[in-house]
Amino acid sequence: MGGGVDLPQKESALLRGHEGAVLAVRFNGDGNYCLSCGKDRTLRLWNPHRGIHIKTYKAHGREVRDVHVTQDNAKLSSCGGDRQVYYWDVASGRVIRKFRGHDSEVNAVKFNEYGSVVVSAGYDRSVRAWDCRSNSTEPIQIIDTFTDSVMSVCLTKSEIIAGSVDGTLRTFDIRIGRELTDDLGHPVNCISLSNDGNCILASCLDSTIRLMDRSSGELLQEYQSHTCKSFKMDCCLTNNDAHVASGSEDGNIYFWDLVDASVVSKFRAHASVVTSVTYHPKDPCMITSSVDGTIRVWKT
């Protein structure tokens, strides 16, 4: 296989620097830079298109599991095994604030579109929202209706959507305080929004990625062939919503046709588990990270 139309599958850069597993890699808003984090307790800023390491951020006491940067690229947020959510100044590398409140490891962080609120998802079965502009370290909202670890979180203008090991996808409307629950029947380890905002992609630990209609909760499609049984692994849609992309525990990357769920491309990207896939906002470019300690940039 590998005949995917204009899909990124040629390696254009290899980003080395992390010691040990890289747990996540994320493009910034305009796709010019990317941020990575990992077992070595650091965050790293890169220019992936030139293959250049720009800056390292150190403060975490344990592994760093997730990172997100604001739209204006000025601030970043990170979380991990030390139970805290860090709020950083990108340029100086200074920690502006540490949000404490999770009782256990923190799995995921996301800013809202204004960069004024950061939302975190934890192993303590809760989702917490923190106000970046206030000096308070108390959360402005706690959602604790989950019955197991919360692995992944997405934000829209008015909603927090989260996926949990308890098998649910829960949507909280912040404005009216309503909660909707979709039970997928299998532990959810990653969720991502389609670019048009109409669908949610949920990667489950039964080696199946499920595409859900956001408004009706209807299951639209399922994608299989990859292995996803015990690791937190990203899945995402390509920037034109035509294909679904995911890593696999065997080091492969898979692309599926969104509509008919056929595997259109599969290639070996890493020597070990692929932890993360992030897709460029405009161009056919993808970045992957792995337990093998490397980050790879893929172009057409």
Order of alpha helices (4+ residues) and beta strands (2+ residues): beta-beta-beta-beta-beta-beta-beta-beta-beta-beta-beta-beta-beta-beta-beta-beta-beta-beta-beta-beta-beta-beta-beta-beta-beta-beta-beta-beta
